[in-house]
């Protein structure tokens, strides 16, 4: 079973199969990229899904190399998939962490491959030895003399009788002894035949496995040869790629400068908008005060009209009062004049009576 052992997020790219120098994005946005470990096959893989579509399915091999081409971008070639994968990260630390894991799992893949080869060598060597031993055993004198137990007994008798020849077969003294002897020989031959059959089957299985591995190695060699040819073709375009990279860097610097200028302009616009908001607040306050002033002015005009009306009424009353005073003064003058005449008359009468 496969288990994810490390995950990160990045934008995924693949090399253009036609030009072999342009990157083609395979994801519209950043996706999860994970390292998986298959404990059954003892292999490490890099897998990334965009929805239900697998956009990366790369098995890590000891001859792979992960290369950092910039502060936030890295790539590696997969000869089995016949492509080059590229990852764009959001920060340099994420790129460094991914590269460290790549190197770690690449070393683990190398060790696993070496252990697998050692295990194959250990498996194949005993099989060859057992096959060789079993093939020789029917021809040895000891195997002719009987089973393992019988050989031990024969060895003991040979040690006790130094002059006896090892290839000598004891002469049977009866038909029962002969029958037992040949039954023992038949059982020994059957046992040896079973061992030979098992060794032959094991050797056949090993040969099939070696043929499969040889075919896989040949296929890998062909892919590597194609990859070398492609890299040789790409290397001839290195100068053009460097020129394009320089132009792209200049374009990026110009865009960053333009972006910085736009950000400054945006800050100025924000300040102007803030000032406009403040002026609008002041305008609203002045408008409110103006409305209050106009209301007060209307009230004062009404009061002024009322005062003018009252003043006009007072003036009419004063004019009427003046007319009354004039009439009263005229009347008073007439009375005074009459009194004066009356006084003069009385004075004359008093003077006339005294004379």
BASE-170502 format. One record per residue (C-alpha): residue in three letters; z, x, y. Coordinates in steps of 0.25 Angstrom, whole numbers, padded with zeros to 4 digits, always signed. Each point is the difference from the previous one (the first is absolute). Example, Ala and Ser with C-alpha at 12.3 -4.5 7.8 and 13.67 -1.06 7.14 Angstrom:
<recs>
ala+0031+0049-0018ser-0002+0006+0014
</recs>
This chain:
<recs>
unk+0000+0000+0000unk-0003+0004+0014unk+0011+0001+0011unk-0002+0002+0015unk+0008+0013+0003unk-0004+0002+0015unk-0006-0009+0010unk-0005+0001+0015unk-0010-0007+0009unk-0013+0005+0005unk-0014-0003+0004unk-0010+0003-0012unk-0013+0006+0001unk-0011+0005-0009unk-0011+0010+0002unk-0014-0006+0003unk-0007+0002-0014unk-0014+0002+0008unk+0004+0009+0011unk+0012+0007-0007unk+0006+0003+0014unk+0003-0013+0007unk+0013-0008-0004unk-0001-0015-0004unk+0012-0008+0002unk+0004-0008-0012unk+0011-0008+0006unk+0000-0008+0013unk+0015+0004+0003unk+0011+0009-0006unk+0003-0003-0015unk+0010+0004-0010unk-0004+0013-0007unk+0009+0003-0013unk+0002+0011-0010unk+0001-0006-0014unk+0005+0007-0013unk-0005-0004-0013unk+0010+0004-0010unk-0009-0004-0012unk-0011+0010+0003unk+0009+0009+0009unk-0009-0001+0012unk+0002-0002+0015unk-0010-0009+0008unk-0002-0004+0015unk-0002-0014+0001unk-0003-0009+0012unk-0003-0015+0001unk-0007-0008+0011unk+0004-0014-0004unk-0004+0000-0015unk-0011+0011+0002unk+0004+0014-0005unk-0006+0009+0011unk+0007+0013-0006unk+0002+0002-0015unk+0001+0016-0001unk+0006+0007-0011unk+0007+0013+0004unk-0005+0013-0007unk+0004+0014+0001unk-0013+0004+0007unk+0002-0010+0011unk+0003+0005+0014unk+0006-0009+0012unk-0005+0006+0013unk+0006-0003+0014unk-0012-0001+0010unk+0008-0004+0012unk+0014-0004+0004unk-0001-0014-0006unk-0012+0001-0010unk-0001+0006-0014unk-0011-0001-0011unk-0002+0004-0015unk-0012+0000-0009unk+0000-0008-0013unk-0011+0005-0009unk+0002-0011-0010unk-0003-0011+0010unk-0010+0009+0007unk+0005-0002+0014unk+0010+0005+0010unk+0011-0008+0005unk+0006+0001+0014unk+0013-0005+0006unk+0004-0003+0014unk+0015+0000+0003unk+0008-0005+0011unk+0008+0013+0002unk+0000+0014-0004unk+0012-0001-0008unk-0006-0011-0009unk-0012+0009-0003unk+0009+0012-0003unk+0009-0009-0010unk-0013-0005-0007unk-0005+0015-0001unk+0013+0004-0006unk+0000-0011-0010unk-0014+0004-0004unk+0003+0014-0002unk+0012-0004-0008unk-0007-0010-0009unk-0012+0010-0002unk+0010+0011-0005unk+0006-0011-0009unk-0014-0003-0005unk-0003+0014-0003unk+0013+0002-0008unk-0003-0013-0008unk-0014+0005-0003unk+0005+0014-0005unk+0011-0007-0009unk-0011-0009-0005unk-0009+0012-0004unk+0012+0007-0006unk+0003-0012-0008unk-0014-0001-0005unk+0000+0014-0004unk+0013-0001-0008unk-0005-0013-0006unk-0014+0007-0004unk+0006+0013-0005unk+0009-0006-0011unk-0011-0009-0005unk-0009+0012-0002unk+0011+0008-0007unk+0003-0012-0009unk-0014-0002-0003unk-0003+0014-0003unk+0013+0001-0009unk-0004-0013-0008unk-0014+0005-0002unk+0005+0013-0006unk+0011-0006-0008unk-0008-0006-0012unk-0006+0015-0002unk+0013+0007-0001unk+0007+0003-0013unk+0013-0006+0004unk-0006-0014+0003unk-0007+0000-0014unk+0013+0002-0006unk+0006-0013+0005unk+0008-0007+0011unk+0009+0007+0010unk+0012-0002-0009unk-0008+0006-0012unk-0004+0012+0009unk+0014+0003+0004unk+0003+0000-0015unk-0012+0009-0003unk+0005+0009+0011unk+0014+0001-0005unk-0006+0003-0014unk-0009+0010+0005unk+0012+0007+0007unk+0007+0000-0013unk-0012+0005-0007unk-0006+0011+0008unk-0011+0003-0010unk-0005-0014-0001unk-0014-0001+0007unk+0000-0010+0012unk-0013-0007-0005unk+0005-0002-0014unk+0001-0014-0005unk+0010-0004-0010unk-0006-0004-0013unk+0004-0014-0004unk+0007-0002-0013unk-0003-0015-0002unk-0010-0011+0005unk+0012-0007+0008unk+0002+0013+0008unk-0015+0001+0003unk+0000-0014+0005unk+0012+0002+0009unk-0007+0013+0005unk-0013-0007+0003unk+0007-0012+0007unk+0008+0010+0008unk-0013+0007+0004unk-0006-0013+0003unk+0011-0004+0009unk+0000+0013+0007unk-0015-0002+0002unk+0002-0014+0006unk+0010+0005+0009unk-0009+0011+0005unk-0011-0010+0001unk+0008-0009+0009unk+0004+0012+0009unk-0014+0004+0001unk-0005-0014+0004unk+0011-0001+0010unk-0004+0013+0006unk-0014-0003+0000unk+0003-0014+0007unk+0008+0008+0011unk-0010+0010+0002unk-0011-0011+0001unk+0009-0007+0011unk+0002+0014+0007unk-0015+0002+0000unk-0003-0013+0006unk+0011+0002+0011unk-0006+0014+0003unk-0014-0006+0001unk+0005-0011+0009unk+0007+0011+0009unk-0012+0009-0001unk-0009-0012+0005unk+0011-0003+0011unk+0000+0015+0004unk-0016+0000+0000unk+0000-0013+0009unk+0010+0006+0009unk-0008+0013+0001unk-0012-0008+0004unk+0007-0007+0011unk+0006+0013+0005unk-0014+0006+0000unk-0005-0012+0008unk+0011+0001+0009unk-0002+0015+0002unk-0015-0003+0003unk+0004-0011+0010unk+0010+0009+0007unk-0010+0011+0001unk-0009-0010+0007unk+0011-0005+0009unk+0003+0015+0003unk-0013+0001+0007unk+0003-0011+0009unk+0014+0007+0004unk-0006+0004+0014unk-0005-0014+0003unk+0014-0006-0004unk+0007+0010+0008unk-0008-0003+0012unk+0002-0015-0002unk+0015+0002-0002unk+0000+0008+0014unk-0008-0012+0006unk+0010-0010-0006unk+0012+0008+0005unk-0006+0000+0014unk-0003-0014-0001unk+0014-0003-0004unk+0006+0008+0011unk-0009-0007+0010unk+0004-0014-0006unk+0015+0005+0001unk-0002+0004+0014unk-0007-0014+0003unk+0011-0007-0007unk+0011+0008+0008unk-0007-0004+0013unk-0001-0015-0005unk+0015+0001-0003unk+0003+0005+0014unk-0009-0011+0006unk+0007-0010-0008unk+0013+0005+0005unk-0005-0001+0014unk-0005-0014-0003unk+0014-0004-0005unk+0007+0005+0012unk-0010-0008+0009unk+0002-0012-0008unk+0015+0002+0001unk-0002+0002+0015unk-0008-0013+0000unk+0011-0007-0007unk+0010+0005+0011unk-0010-0005+0011unk-0002-0013-0006unk+0015-0002-0001unk+0002+0004+0015unk-0012-0009+0003unk+0007-0012-0008unk+0013+0003+0008unk-0007+0000+0014unk-0008-0012-0004unk+0013-0007-0003unk+0006+0004+0013unk-0012-0004+0007unk+0001-0014-0006unk+0014-0001+0004unk-0003+0005+0014unk-0011-0011+0001unk+0009-0010-0005unk+0010+0004+0010unk-0010+0000+0011unk-0004-0014-0003unk+0015-0004+0001unk+0001+0007+0013unk-0013-0007+0005unk+0006-0013-0004unk+0012+0003+0007unk-0008+0005+0013unk-0008-0013+0000unk+0013-0008-0001unk+0006+0008+0012unk-0013-0001+0008unk+0001-0015-0003unk+0014+0000+0004unk-0003+0008+0013unk-0011-0009+0004unk+0010-0012-0002unk+0010+0008+0009unk-0010+0003+0010unk-0004-0015+0001unk+0015-0004+0001unk+0002+0011+0011unk-0012-0005+0008unk+0005-0014-0001unk+0014+0005+0004unk-0006+0007+0012unk-0007-0012+0004unk+0013-0008-0001unk+0007+0011+0008unk-0012+0000+0011unk+0002-0015+0001unk+0015+0001+0001unk-0001+0011+0010unk-0010-0008+0008unk+0010-0012-0001unk+0011+0009+0004unk-0008+0005+0012unk-0002-0014+0005unk+0015-0003-0002unk+0004+0012+0008unk-0010-0003+0011unk+0005-0014+0001unk+0015+0006+0000unk-0005+0010+0011unk-0005-0012+0008unk+0012-0008-0002unk+0009+0012+0004unk-0008+0002+0013unk+0001-0015+0003unk+0015+0000-0003unk+0001+0013+0009unk-0008-0007+0011unk+0009-0012-0001unk+0012+0008+0001unk-0005+0007+0012unk-0004-0013+0007unk+0014-0007-0002unk+0007+0012+0005unk-0007+0000+0013
</recs>
